Amino acid sequence: MSNKRSDMLKDTEKTATKTATLTLDGKTYELPVIVGTENEHAIDVTRLRSDTGYITFDPGFANTGACTSDITYVNGEQGILRYRGYPIEDLAQGATFIETAYLLIFGDLPTRAQRQEFRELLNEQELLHEGLRHHFEGFPSNGHPMAILSAVINALGCYHPDLLEITSRDDFLRAAAKIISKVRTIAAWSYRKAQGLPFMYPDPKLSYCRNFLHMMHSIPHKHYEPTDKQVRALSLFFLLHADHEQNCSCSTVRMVQSTEANLFASVSAGICALWGKLHGGANAGVVNMLEEIHAGNTTIKDYIESVKRKECRLMGFGHRIYKSFDPRAKILRQAAHDMLDSMGYDDPLLDIALELAEAALNDPYFTDRKLYPNVDFYSGIILRGLGIPVNMFPVMFAIGRMPGWIAHWNEANTNGVAKIHRPRQIYTGQAPREYIPLDMRLEQD
């Protein structure tokens, strides 16, 4: 948050006439109410413990605002997602991933000159230090690519010690460009390591997404040539995953930053948080589900009934935030069709996905519970069509989410509120008890 916005928020709190009233043990407390740009209301409880001795209890933090932010707005009830005020539909229609990354990190869409400067900086930063390249030799061939990605991103800080303390915009720009550019190389090389293939160096003549696919799939003396629709689908995948407000991995980045940890370490922690199957691994679950149906182990009708009996989950449906529809899913559904058509590739999993979605959307069990396809339902099909193995799916998510993490790290780093995150707890363990010497303790059966 800018200092200007921070001052505005403080002024608003000082002059606010709207408060919430809390009564505890016969005593009344007035709590300030904060109002956001989109008329979101929050009760400020920052002084609750010091004034009352009480804390709030909110497992999962679903009702707790940990910060103010200017970056992304999500309205789950209305299916709205905006980056810096721009509707995601407009960005998906007209922008590239790199333009969107610039927008998230710096606050505005780039001019033609700024976009060219940013692209040139990304090209300059795409190579890994040869010493860092040799780190890959220490990983086993079956090492999970998310473990490699997190470790190598963190190790980047060793090779750029001048950026462990960011003191200027130029420092931040260089650090951001290094991570956004090099993450592709690291991800592609983790895949090549697992496949026993030679590493392909980035080609500065190629665009961001085309270059990544080159490093993934080219072999010496034979460059991989994706279709324009494949490149566009990958750009959309990255763009639509670039940020999503205070999700688990973003909150992790901000929490680690609150210790004044450097950008490389904070982003590395975000990668670890994203690894979980309930976060970045969800689209892999969708593909596994569709493959089960395709293999004949179950039918769409039987699977739907199993879900209704709570014997399994309908992967890729429903969202913790979106209670109507996920706007990203609609965009990726069309992108998947366009990409597969351009390849002349008939993926039976897409047909199953469409039939499964139609069955669920016509079943009151799912519509009454507002369970609609989310971004993960179609993203796995796109990644599959790009030749990305399932264990690389969360890595692809991490590449896309990198601009959002960097933007949030910078916002927290420059908002002038240096306060380490430290959630409270309600202790439910043993009451005080006396220590028993070892020779007096009874043996347990």
PATOR-502460 format. One record per residue (C-alpha): residue number from 1; x, y, z. Coordinates in nm, 4 decimals. Each point is the difference from the previous one (the first is absolute). Layout:
NUM:X:Y:Z;
...
***
This chain:
1:0.0000:0.0000:0.0000;
2:0.1361:0.3433:-0.0896;
3:0.0780:0.2446:0.2804;
4:-0.2718:0.2260:-0.1392;
5:-0.2619:-0.2736:0.0254;
6:0.1276:-0.0958:0.3457;
7:-0.0397:0.3625:0.1167;
8:-0.3476:0.0141:-0.1551;
9:-0.0988:-0.3153:0.1870;
10:0.1287:0.1406:0.3291;
11:-0.1874:0.3255:-0.0600;
12:-0.3159:-0.1952:-0.0795;
13:0.0308:-0.1939:0.3245;
14:0.0479:0.3219:0.1966;
15:-0.3018:0.1732:-0.1496;
16:-0.2290:-0.2994:-0.0520;
17:-0.3412:0.0410:0.1561;
18:-0.1012:-0.3613:-0.0546;
19:0.1038:-0.2421:0.2720;
20:-0.0962:-0.3437:0.1210;
21:-0.1013:-0.0492:0.3617;
22:0.1226:-0.2993:0.1964;
23:-0.1298:-0.0829:0.3466;
24:0.2097:-0.2254:0.2263;
25:-0.0672:-0.0645:0.3673;
26:-0.2345:0.2941:0.0153;
27:0.2522:0.2419:-0.1503;
28:-0.0412:0.1575:-0.3436;
29:0.2812:0.0543:-0.2492;
30:-0.0107:0.2036:-0.3206;
31:0.1889:-0.1604:-0.2896;
32:0.0878:0.2019:-0.3143;
33:-0.1472:-0.1107:-0.3322;
34:0.2247:0.0116:-0.3092;
35:-0.1623:0.0387:-0.3439;
36:0.1838:-0.1073:-0.3163;
37:-0.0208:0.1317:-0.3557;
38:-0.2704:-0.2518:-0.0951;
39:-0.2037:0.0746:0.3165;
40:0.1440:-0.2956:0.1870;
41:-0.0384:0.0430:0.3758;
42:0.2341:-0.1255:0.2692;
43:-0.0042:0.0342:0.3772;
44:0.3412:0.1123:0.1233;
45:0.0983:-0.2228:0.2941;
46:0.3669:0.0985:0.0197;
47:-0.0485:0.1292:0.3573;
48:-0.2457:-0.2675:0.1091;
49:0.2432:-0.2034:0.2093;
50:0.1673:0.2979:0.1652;
51:-0.3354:0.1642:0.0817;
52:-0.2058:-0.3052:0.0962;
53:0.2312:-0.2969:0.0559;
54:-0.1923:-0.1900:-0.2708;
55:0.1111:-0.1133:-0.3459;
56:-0.2048:-0.1117:-0.2982;
57:-0.0188:-0.3677:-0.1029;
58:-0.0057:-0.0647:-0.3759;
59:0.1485:-0.3352:-0.1156;
60:0.1184:0.0341:-0.3606;
61:-0.0228:0.3823:0.0263;
62:-0.3021:0.0014:-0.2339;
63:-0.1463:0.3015:0.1827;
64:0.3247:0.1772:0.0846;
65:0.1589:0.2803:-0.1979;
66:0.3770:-0.0112:0.0480;
67:0.0825:0.3067:-0.2089;
68:-0.1281:0.2657:-0.2339;
69:0.1069:-0.0377:-0.3626;
70:-0.0257:0.1907:-0.3270;
71:0.0792:-0.2977:-0.2238;
72:-0.2916:-0.2386:-0.0608;
73:-0.3732:0.0107:0.0650;
74:-0.2096:-0.3170:0.0196;
75:-0.3761:-0.0109:0.0489;
76:-0.0945:-0.3646:0.0334;
77:-0.3754:0.0576:0.0119;
78:-0.0031:0.1832:-0.3338;
79:0.2863:-0.1882:-0.1679;
80:0.2220:0.3086:-0.0332;
81:0.3794:-0.0006:-0.0270;
82:0.1936:0.3205:-0.0693;
83:0.3725:0.0714:-0.0104;
84:0.0725:0.3612:0.1008;
85:-0.3573:0.0887:-0.0977;
86:0.0025:-0.1725:-0.3411;
87:-0.2578:-0.2794:-0.0500;
88:0.1688:-0.3332:-0.0653;
89:-0.2147:-0.0467:-0.3125;
90:0.1461:0.3170:-0.1563;
91:0.3572:-0.0967:0.0824;
92:-0.0513:-0.3508:-0.1374;
93:-0.1411:0.1481:-0.3201;
94:0.2674:0.2604:-0.0682;
95:0.3085:-0.0426:0.2193;
96:0.2921:-0.2404:0.0154;
97:0.1363:-0.1622:0.3123;
98:0.2993:0.2352:0.0033;
99:-0.2220:0.3102:-0.0233;
100:-0.2104:-0.1400:0.2834;
101:0.3083:-0.0754:0.2085;
102:0.1142:0.3605:-0.0436;
103:-0.3453:0.1245:0.0977;
104:-0.0101:-0.2052:0.3188;
105:0.3523:0.0883:0.1082;
106:0.0094:0.3705:-0.0877;
107:-0.3680:0.0998:0.0173;
108:-0.0702:0.1069:-0.3587;
109:0.0012:-0.1538:-0.3457;
110:0.3309:0.0712:-0.1725;
111:0.0439:0.2421:-0.2860;
112:0.1509:-0.1422:-0.3176;
113:0.3441:0.1199:0.1131;
114:-0.0400:-0.1412:0.3519;
115:-0.1152:-0.3345:-0.1357;
116:0.3003:-0.0190:-0.2323;
117:0.2365:0.0952:0.2828;
118:-0.1511:-0.2674:0.2262;
119:0.0251:-0.2647:-0.2730;
120:0.3645:0.0870:-0.0629;
121:0.0712:-0.0233:0.3713;
122:-0.1644:-0.3433:0.0135;
123:0.2153:-0.1109:-0.2934;
124:0.3118:0.1217:0.1788;
125:-0.0877:-0.1974:0.3124;
126:-0.1096:-0.3323:-0.1508;
127:0.3335:-0.1830:0.0375;
128:0.0962:-0.1720:0.3249;
129:0.3445:0.0414:0.1508;
130:0.1980:-0.3084:-0.1018;
131:0.0711:-0.0729:0.3655;
132:-0.3739:-0.0103:0.0630;
133:-0.0424:-0.2221:-0.3052;
134:0.2143:-0.2635:0.1703;
135:-0.2398:-0.0095:0.2950;
136:-0.2258:-0.2146:-0.2158;
137:0.2587:-0.2759:0.0071;
138:-0.0606:-0.0406:0.3735;
139:-0.3690:-0.0777:-0.0377;
140:-0.1189:-0.3564:-0.0637;
141:-0.1586:-0.0619:-0.3383;
142:-0.3318:-0.0787:0.1689;
143:0.0094:0.3106:0.2194;
144:-0.3270:0.1915:-0.0017;
145:0.0278:0.3114:-0.2184;
146:-0.1661:0.2170:0.2672;
147:0.2747:-0.0893:0.2474;
148:0.2618:0.0877:-0.2613;
149:-0.1765:0.3251:-0.0928;
150:-0.0236:0.1178:0.3602;
151:0.3596:-0.0933:0.0789;
152:0.1521:0.1613:-0.3086;
153:-0.2074:0.3200:0.0272;
154:0.1202:0.0342:0.3588;
155:0.3578:-0.0674:-0.1109;
156:-0.0240:0.2853:-0.2509;
157:0.0523:0.2343:0.2911;
158:0.3498:-0.1464:0.0511;
159:0.0950:0.1027:-0.3520;
160:-0.1493:0.3483:0.0301;
161:0.0931:0.1162:0.3524;
162:-0.0332:0.3620:-0.1104;
163:-0.3769:-0.0573:-0.0271;
164:-0.0546:-0.1522:0.3443;
165:-0.0528:0.3556:0.1241;
166:-0.2183:0.1897:-0.2470;
167:0.0333:0.3743:0.0530;
168:-0.1131:0.1515:-0.3303;
169:-0.2446:-0.0475:-0.2844;
170:0.2843:-0.1059:-0.2278;
171:0.1034:-0.2720:0.2481;
172:-0.3582:-0.1219:0.0174;
173:-0.0391:0.0048:-0.3779;
174:0.3149:-0.2098:-0.0471;
175:-0.1010:-0.2489:0.2700;
176:-0.3509:-0.0359:-0.1422;
177:0.1317:-0.0482:-0.3539;
178:0.2533:-0.2603:0.1147;
179:-0.2653:-0.2106:0.1715;
180:-0.2690:0.0293:-0.2704;
181:0.2501:-0.0806:-0.2761;
182:0.2108:-0.2666:0.1708;
183:-0.2973:-0.1906:0.1453;
184:-0.0737:-0.1298:-0.3518;
185:0.3549:-0.1278:-0.0402;
186:-0.0021:-0.1645:0.3411;
187:-0.3380:-0.1638:-0.0626;
188:0.0952:-0.1275:-0.3456;
189:0.3338:-0.1353:0.1210;
190:-0.1627:-0.1832:0.2909;
191:-0.2129:-0.1795:-0.2614;
192:0.2996:-0.0731:-0.2232;
193:0.1892:-0.1355:0.3000;
194:-0.2804:-0.2459:0.0746;
195:-0.0154:-0.1084:-0.3646;
196:0.3768:-0.0438:-0.0371;
197:0.0022:0.2580:-0.2795;
198:0.2673:0.2631:-0.0651;
199:-0.0771:0.3480:0.1276;
200:-0.1182:0.2427:-0.2670;
201:0.1166:0.3575:0.0486;
202:-0.2549:0.2798:-0.0446;
203:-0.0213:0.1691:-0.3375;
204:-0.0177:0.3821:0.0313;
205:-0.1736:0.0274:-0.3375;
206:-0.3096:-0.1770:0.1337;
207:-0.2893:0.1416:0.1995;
208:-0.0436:-0.0885:0.3673;
209:-0.2386:-0.2941:-0.0486;
210:0.1549:-0.1238:-0.3251;
211:0.3404:-0.0005:0.1680;
212:-0.1262:-0.2120:0.2875;
213:-0.1476:-0.2583:-0.2382;
214:0.3301:0.0002:-0.1900;
215:0.1947:-0.0807:0.3180;
216:-0.2521:-0.2701:0.0897;
217:-0.0310:-0.1812:-0.3306;
218:0.2827:0.0867:-0.2414;
219:0.2913:-0.2342:-0.0491;
220:0.3430:0.0865:-0.1423;
221:-0.0253:0.0896:-0.3703;
222:-0.3806:-0.0282:0.0045;
223:-0.2005:0.2857:0.1449;
224:-0.3541:-0.0567:0.1214;
225:-0.2479:0.2156:-0.1902;
226:-0.3308:0.0493:0.1858;
227:-0.3066:0.1393:-0.1739;
228:-0.1051:0.3591:0.0679;
229:-0.3065:-0.1319:0.1825;
230:0.2194:-0.2107:0.2279;
231:0.2081:0.3048:0.0863;
232:-0.3142:0.2063:0.0557;
233:-0.1510:-0.2703:0.2231;
234:0.3151:-0.0087:0.2112;
235:0.0040:0.3803:0.0259;
236:-0.3635:-0.0076:0.1129;
237:0.0755:-0.2737:0.2519;
238:0.2784:0.2112:0.1526;
239:-0.2055:0.3214:-0.0196;
240:-0.3027:-0.1504:0.1729;
241:0.2159:-0.1436:0.2791;
242:0.2085:0.3155:0.0483;
243:-0.1722:0.1053:0.3228;
244:-0.3038:-0.0859:0.2050;
245:0.0023:0.2169:0.3083;
246:0.0934:-0.1431:0.3441;
247:0.0048:-0.3712:-0.0771;
248:0.2215:-0.2391:0.1974;
249:0.3188:0.0436:-0.2044;
250:-0.0364:0.3788:-0.0310;
251:-0.0629:0.0300:0.3735;
252:0.3072:-0.2146:0.0575;
253:0.2134:0.2366:-0.2089;
254:-0.1301:0.2981:0.1972;
255:0.0506:-0.1764:0.3323;
256:0.3604:-0.0902:-0.0802;
257:0.0610:0.3550:-0.1249;
258:-0.1263:0.1353:0.3327;
259:0.3212:-0.1325:0.1557;
260:0.1858:0.2214:-0.2528;
261:0.1081:-0.3123:-0.1895;
262:0.1299:0.0642:-0.3520;
263:-0.2077:-0.0407:-0.3143;
264:0.1628:-0.3288:-0.1051;
265:-0.0655:-0.1681:0.3357;
266:-0.3561:0.1315:0.0197;
267:-0.0912:-0.1218:-0.3491;
268:0.1642:-0.3361:0.0705;
269:-0.2298:-0.0385:0.3020;
270:-0.2981:0.0816:-0.2214;
271:0.0983:-0.2842:-0.2339;
272:-0.0026:-0.2433:0.2933;
273:-0.3465:0.1186:0.1052;
274:-0.1266:-0.0378:-0.3571;
275:0.1201:-0.3603:-0.0170;
276:-0.2943:-0.1400:0.1969;
277:-0.2724:-0.1894:-0.1830;
278:-0.2656:0.2332:0.1414;
279:0.1727:0.2979:-0.1619;
280:0.2330:-0.0272:-0.2996;
281:-0.0511:-0.3739:-0.0428;
282:-0.3747:0.0149:-0.0606;
283:0.0173:-0.0088:-0.3823;
284:0.2005:-0.3229:0.0166;
285:-0.2912:-0.1488:0.1919;
286:-0.2344:0.0944:-0.2843;
287:0.2119:-0.1808:-0.2592;
288:0.0272:-0.3070:0.2229;
289:-0.3792:-0.0036:0.0378;
290:-0.0565:0.0299:-0.3764;
291:0.2545:-0.2739:-0.0675;
292:-0.1831:-0.2311:0.2413;
293:-0.3190:0.0499:-0.2006;
294:0.1802:-0.0354:-0.3334;
295:0.1623:-0.3257:0.1138;
296:-0.3457:-0.1476:0.0588;
297:0.0401:-0.0310:0.3749;
298:-0.3238:0.1926:0.0399;
299:-0.2557:0.1872:-0.2105;
300:-0.0935:0.3651:0.0180;
301:-0.3399:-0.0899:0.1417;
302:0.1468:-0.2329:0.2628;
303:0.2658:0.2531:0.0951;
304:-0.2630:0.2717:0.0459;
305:-0.1983:-0.2323:0.2251;
306:0.3120:-0.0881:0.1996;
307:0.0610:0.3688:0.0592;
308:-0.3565:0.0473:0.1187;
309:0.0495:-0.2888:0.2448;
310:0.3138:0.1840:0.1196;
311:0.2216:-0.2933:-0.0982;
312:0.2269:0.2255:-0.2074;
313:0.0384:0.3608:-0.1101;
314:-0.0910:0.1595:-0.3309;
315:0.3407:0.1493:-0.0699;
316:0.0059:0.3413:-0.1669;
317:-0.3462:0.0992:0.1239;
318:-0.0779:0.2567:0.2646;
319:0.2285:0.2620:0.1475;
320:0.0554:0.1328:0.3484;
321:-0.0411:0.3579:-0.1246;
322:-0.2241:-0.0218:-0.3084;
323:-0.3603:-0.0797:0.0889;
324:-0.1428:0.0424:-0.3501;
325:0.2602:-0.0690:-0.2696;
326:0.3721:0.0331:-0.0441;
327:0.0538:0.2573:-0.2797;
328:0.3364:-0.1598:-0.0835;
329:-0.1646:-0.3340:-0.0818;
330:-0.2064:0.1456:-0.2837;
331:0.3104:0.1482:-0.1623;
332:0.2068:-0.3186:0.0278;
333:-0.2853:-0.2151:-0.1325;
334:0.0094:0.1866:-0.3309;
335:0.3810:0.0104:0.0003;
336:0.0125:-0.3788:0.0367;
337:-0.2315:-0.0440:-0.2995;
338:0.1975:0.2444:-0.2150;
339:0.3340:-0.1549:0.0896;
340:-0.1018:-0.3589:-0.0669;
341:-0.1632:0.0998:-0.3302;
342:0.3202:0.1722:-0.1120;
343:0.1972:-0.3167:0.0728;
344:-0.2444:-0.2307:-0.1705;
345:0.0020:-0.1860:0.3295;
346:-0.3148:-0.1689:0.1246;
347:0.0461:-0.0398:0.3738;
348:-0.2606:-0.2430:0.1361;
349:0.0429:0.1535:0.3452;
350:-0.1433:0.3284:-0.1261;
351:-0.3090:-0.1798:-0.1281;
352:-0.0376:-0.1722:0.3371;
353:0.0506:0.3313:0.1804;
354:-0.2700:0.1711:-0.2060;
355:-0.2438:-0.2860:0.0523;
356:0.0773:-0.0135:0.3718;
357:-0.0480:0.3760:0.0337;
358:-0.3335:-0.0146:-0.1838;
359:-0.1207:-0.2838:0.2236;
360:0.0968:0.1838:0.3169;
361:-0.1450:0.3338:-0.1111;
362:-0.3333:-0.1686:-0.0697;
363:-0.0126:-0.1721:0.3374;
364:-0.1678:0.1936:0.2858;
365:0.2413:-0.1631:0.2469;
366:0.2840:0.2095:-0.1425;
367:-0.1874:0.3139:-0.1068;
368:-0.1741:0.0309:0.3380;
369:0.3426:-0.0106:0.1634;
370:0.1404:0.2479:-0.2545;
371:0.2589:-0.2502:-0.1214;
372:0.1131:0.1255:-0.3406;
373:0.3183:-0.0724:-0.2005;
374:0.3022:0.1899:0.1287;
375:0.3293:0.0933:-0.1670;
376:0.1534:-0.3400:0.0782;
377:-0.2649:-0.1880:-0.1991;
378:0.1344:0.1140:-0.3373;
379:0.3581:0.1000:0.0805;
380:0.1117:-0.3613:0.0311;
381:-0.1260:-0.0750:-0.3512;
382:0.1979:0.2959:-0.1389;
383:0.3171:-0.1098:0.1775;
384:-0.0497:-0.3553:-0.1215;
385:-0.0347:0.1300:-0.3573;
386:0.3279:0.1895:0.0435;
387:0.1807:-0.3203:0.0924;
388:0.0381:0.0931:0.3673;
389:0.0095:-0.3054:0.2323;
390:-0.2356:-0.0050:0.2973;
391:0.2735:0.0421:0.2611;
392:0.0937:0.3277:-0.1728;
393:-0.3499:0.1479:0.0312;
394:0.0670:0.1848:0.3282;
395:0.3288:0.1260:-0.1462;
396:-0.1955:0.1591:-0.2854;
397:-0.2326:0.1566:0.2559;
398:0.3060:0.1413:0.1809;
399:0.1385:0.1567:-0.3191;
400:-0.3310:0.1747:-0.0589;
401:-0.0417:0.1098:0.3619;
402:0.3508:0.1500:0.0236;
403:-0.1006:0.3588:-0.0968;
404:-0.2721:0.0017:0.2651;
405:0.2351:-0.1224:0.2717;
406:0.2596:0.2591:-0.0986;
407:-0.2625:0.2769:-0.0006;
408:-0.1267:-0.0972:0.3447;
409:0.3540:-0.0277:0.1396;
410:0.0767:0.3486:-0.1269;
411:-0.3264:0.1438:0.1273;
412:0.0655:-0.1390:0.3466;
413:0.3652:0.1057:-0.0165;
414:-0.0784:0.3631:-0.0850;
415:-0.3202:0.0734:0.1924;
416:0.1818:0.1363:0.3038;
417:-0.1695:-0.2439:0.2381;
418:0.2879:-0.2192:0.1212;
419:-0.1943:-0.2437:0.2147;
420:0.0907:-0.3667:0.0141;
421:-0.2938:-0.2370:-0.0464;
422:-0.0761:-0.1857:0.3204;
423:-0.3438:-0.1696:0.0212;
424:-0.1305:-0.0877:0.3466;
425:-0.1423:-0.3318:0.1146;
426:-0.2422:-0.1424:0.2537;
427:0.1960:-0.2425:0.2134;
428:-0.1920:-0.3263:0.0621;
429:0.2762:-0.2173:0.1468;
430:0.0711:-0.1205:0.3547;
431:-0.0494:0.2292:0.2969;
432:0.3102:0.0546:0.2188;
433:0.1261:-0.3252:0.1561;
434:0.2943:-0.1051:0.2124;
435:0.3121:-0.1593:-0.1415;
436:0.0332:-0.3688:0.1002;
437:0.3555:-0.1407:0.0317;
438:0.0757:-0.2856:-0.2374;
439:0.0284:-0.2713:0.2702;
440:-0.3446:0.0932:0.1363;
441:-0.1906:-0.0159:-0.3289;
442:-0.2280:-0.2968:-0.0557;
443:0.0766:-0.2128:-0.3041;
444:-0.2681:0.0156:-0.2692;
445:-0.1255:-0.3213:-0.1626;
***
